[in-house]
């Protein structure tokens, strides 16, 4: 399995949450660039504000293991 990335956003209380699709599943991407493009598409104002006003309320995170791999004990990719 290659690298996988997901998007997270921070709420006004400082809690980070995964961005989910219409079906409720966590959005995941096969490349960081793809994740960043979707982030800019879904949260254009927040992404632009971070560039100019400082503060970080969105992020792209590399996923090292899925929940299933964690439960199975599968080592992270590249181990």
Residue pairs with C-beta under 8 A, 6 or more apart in sequence:
1 77
2 30
2 77
3 30
3 31
3 32
3 62
3 77
4 28
4 29
4 30
4 62
4 63
4 66
5 28
5 29
5 30
5 31
5 32
5 34
5 35
5 60
5 61
5 62
5 63
6 18
6 19
6 26
6 27
6 28
6 29
6 35
6 60
6 61
6 63
7 18
7 19
7 27
7 29
7 35
7 38
7 39
7 42
7 58
7 59
7 60
7 61
8 16
8 17
8 18
8 19
8 58
8 59
8 60
8 61
9 16
9 17
9 19
9 43
9 46
9 57
9 58
10 16
10 17
10 56
10 57
10 58
10 59
11 17
16 59
18 26
18 27
19 26
19 27
19 39
19 42
20 26
20 27
21 27
27 38
28 63
29 35
29 38
32 60
32 62
35 60
36 60
39 47
39 58
39 60
40 47
43 58
46 57
46 58
47 58
49 55
49 57
50 56
50 57
50 58
64 76
64 77
65 74
65 76
69 76
